[in-house]
Amino acid sequence: MEIKIQSIHFDTTEKLETFIEKKISKLEKSYEDIQKVEVQLKVVKPATALNKETSITVYVPGQRFFVEKTCDTFEEGVDLVVDAMKVQLTKHKEKNRNR
């Protein structure tokens, strides 16, 4: 599984990248066939609360899944998008199993 992390309007820290990779790797437990994961971290310009957008795109054979959340911290955002993605992947897996 290839993980690509893109940060917009700021530079990610090594600690944040490690945290993201650890969380993303847990998605493989929900769905084994993940080819590529793109994580996009974006600071929405005005320095207000809830100014950190986290989005994740997961590519599986023949399908693409996308989740986006806005939170106070990127760690919180990553937790939320990974949880939401697990739900999507599990639903997709169940649907394919019933065919």
N, C-alpha and C positions, 0 to 999 in steps of 0.2 A: 504494500500500500504506500503510495507516494503522498506526502503531506507538504503542501505549499502554504506558507504563511506570508501574508501581505499586509503591511501596515501603512496607513495613509495619514499624512500630516504629523507623523511622529516616528521614532525609532523604537522597536521592541527591545526589551531587555532579554538577556539569556535566560533568566529565571522565568519570564513570561512564556517564552518559546518552549522551554522544557515542560512547563505546566500544560500548555496547549497540546503538545505532542503526546503527553501522558494521557490526557483526557480523550483525545481523538483515537488513540490506539484502543481504547475500551470499546469503541464502536464496532470493532471486528468481532466482539463477542455476540453482538446483536445480528450482524450480517457478515459472513465470511468473505463475500465476493467483491469487496470494495476495491476499486482500482485506484482512485485518486480522491484526495480531499483538499479543497481550497478553503483556507480560513482568511477572512478579510477583517482587519481591525481598523476602525476609523474614528478619529476624534472629530466630532461635529464642532465647528469653530467656536461659537460663543462659549466661554468657559462657564457653563451652567451645570447644575446637577443633571444626571441622566444624559451626558454628552458623549458616551462611548458606544458606538455601534459595532456589534459583532455579528458577522454573517458567516455561514458555512455552506459550502456546496459539496455534495458527495456524489461521486460518479460510480455507478454500478453498471454492469453490462446492459445496454439498452435503456438506461434510465438515469435521470439526474434529480437529486433532491436538494432543496434549498431552505434554509431557515435563517431568519434575521431577528436580532433582539437589541434593544437599547437599554443600557444599565449605567450604574455609577462607576463600576470598575470592569475591566476586561475579564478578570477572573470570574466574576459573577455572570457576565455575558456568555463566556465560554461554557460554564456549567449549564446555563439555560439552553443554549443552542444544541449542546451535545445531548441533553435530556430530550429535547423536542425531536432531534434527529433519530434518536433510538426508537421513539414511538413510530416515526415514519418508516424506518427500515423494518421494524417488526411487523407493521401492517403489510408492507410490500412482500415480505417473506411469507406471511400467512396467506396472502392472496395467491402467490405463486404455488404454494403447497397445495392449495385447494383446486388447482387446475388439473 
